[in-house]
Structures are given as structure tokens and as C-alpha cells.
Amino acid sequence: MSVPPPSPAEASSAAPPRKGPLSFLSGALTSFLLAWVFLLLSQRVLGYYALHPPQYSKPIAQSIATAVKTLVVGMSFLATFSCAFIGLGLFLVFIRSLVPARSEESS
């Protein structure tokens, strides 16, 4: 037997609860922790490529190795920046959720 779809009135009353400040804070801390981990990983990748530069006799192989190195280093720092920026945004939303909202009065 199939269950009939809920009416629009029932669907609107079953809306998920709003997120609270604790949710924003935990998300921000998690994102900052991931950014820190990615920063350490990025530094190790950069150190590895600094100590072990690709050296090939063929120019095309050297070009491909340099391109791969650039992509790997760039992606690791992109992950660091993305997590840090998301963490900053969530922290600002956390601060904003602590401040009571002002009601706009019409004049």
C-alpha cells in the first residue's frame, strides 16, 4: 500500500528546526581544524618537492612533472584556504547568532 503525500499544511508544519549557535561554532571549529591539517600537509608537500625536484632528460617529461607538481601544491593550498575561509564564515555567523535581531519599525 502506498502512503498518500502530505498536504501542504502538514509539510510546512514538519519543517526542520533552525540551527543554533552551537551548531555554527562546532562547524567553525571543525573547519579550522581541517584547515590546520591541510596547512601541515601543504607544508610537507612543498618541502618534499623542494628537496626532490623532478629531473628528467626529456623536455616533455620535465614539463609534465613540473605541471603535476604545480597542481599538487596548488590543490593542497586551495584546500587549506577553502577550509579556513569556511571556518571564518561560520564563526562570523556564530557571532551574529548570539546578537539579538533588531525589529525594523516602519516610520
C-alpha positions as CSV (number, residue, x, y, z in Angstrom):
1,M,0.0,0.0,0.0
2,S,1.2,3.4,-0.8
3,V,1.2,6.3,1.6
4,P,-0.5,9.5,0.3
5,P,1.7,12.5,0.1
6,P,1.3,15.0,2.9
7,S,-0.9,18.1,2.4
8,P,0.9,21.5,2.1
9,A,-0.2,22.4,5.6
10,E,1.3,19.2,7.1
11,A,4.5,19.7,5.0
12,S,5.1,23.2,6.3
13,S,4.5,22.3,9.9
14,A,7.1,19.5,9.6
15,A,9.9,21.9,8.7
16,P,13.3,21.0,10.2
17,P,14.3,23.0,13.3
18,R,16.6,26.0,12.9
19,K,20.3,25.7,13.5
20,G,21.5,27.1,16.8
21,P,24.8,28.9,17.8
22,L,26.4,25.7,19.0
23,S,26.0,24.1,15.5
24,F,27.7,27.1,13.9
25,L,30.5,27.0,16.5
26,S,31.1,23.3,16.1
27,G,31.2,23.7,12.3
28,A,33.7,26.6,12.5
29,L,36.0,24.6,14.9
30,T,35.8,21.6,12.6
31,S,36.6,23.7,9.6
32,F,39.5,25.4,11.3
33,L,40.9,22.0,12.4
34,L,40.7,20.7,8.8
35,A,42.4,23.9,7.6
36,W,45.2,23.3,10.1
37,V,45.7,19.7,9.0
38,F,45.7,20.8,5.3
39,L,48.2,23.5,6.1
40,L,50.6,20.9,7.7
41,L,50.0,18.6,4.7
42,S,50.7,21.5,2.3
43,Q,53.9,22.4,4.0
44,R,55.1,18.8,3.9
45,V,54.2,18.5,0.2
46,L,56.1,21.8,-0.5
47,G,59.1,20.6,1.5
48,Y,59.1,17.2,-0.4
49,Y,59.1,18.9,-3.8
50,A,61.8,21.4,-2.7
51,L,64.1,18.6,-1.7
52,H,63.2,16.2,-4.6
53,P,62.8,18.3,-7.7
54,P,61.7,16.4,-10.8
55,Q,64.7,15.9,-13.2
56,Y,64.1,14.1,-16.4
57,S,66.2,14.1,-19.6
58,K,63.3,14.5,-21.9
59,P,61.8,18.1,-22.1
60,I,58.2,16.8,-22.3
61,A,58.6,14.6,-19.3
62,Q,60.1,17.5,-17.3
63,S,57.2,19.7,-18.4
64,I,54.6,17.2,-17.3
65,A,56.4,16.6,-14.0
66,T,56.5,20.3,-13.3
67,A,52.8,20.7,-14.2
68,V,51.8,17.8,-11.8
69,K,54.0,19.3,-9.1
70,T,52.3,22.7,-9.5
71,L,48.8,21.1,-9.5
72,V,49.5,19.1,-6.3
73,V,51.0,22.0,-4.4
74,G,48.2,24.4,-5.6
75,M,45.4,21.9,-4.7
76,S,46.8,21.4,-1.2
77,F,46.9,25.1,-0.5
78,L,43.5,25.6,-2.1
79,A,42.1,23.0,0.4
80,T,43.8,25.0,3.2
81,F,42.3,28.3,2.1
82,S,38.8,26.9,1.5
83,C,38.5,25.3,4.9
84,A,39.9,28.4,6.6
85,F,37.5,30.7,4.7
86,I,34.5,28.5,5.5
87,G,35.6,28.4,9.2
88,L,35.8,32.2,9.3
89,G,32.3,32.5,7.7
90,L,30.8,30.0,10.2
91,F,32.5,31.8,13.1
92,L,31.0,35.1,11.9
93,V,27.6,33.5,11.6
94,F,28.1,32.2,15.2
95,I,28.8,35.7,16.5
96,R,25.8,37.0,14.6
97,S,23.5,34.4,16.0
98,L,24.5,35.5,19.5
99,V,23.4,39.1,18.9
100,P,19.6,39.5,19.2
101,A,17.9,40.6,16.0
102,R,16.6,44.1,15.8
103,S,13.0,44.5,14.6
104,E,12.6,47.1,11.9
105,E,9.9,49.6,12.7
106,S,8.2,51.4,9.8
107,S,8.0,55.1,10.0
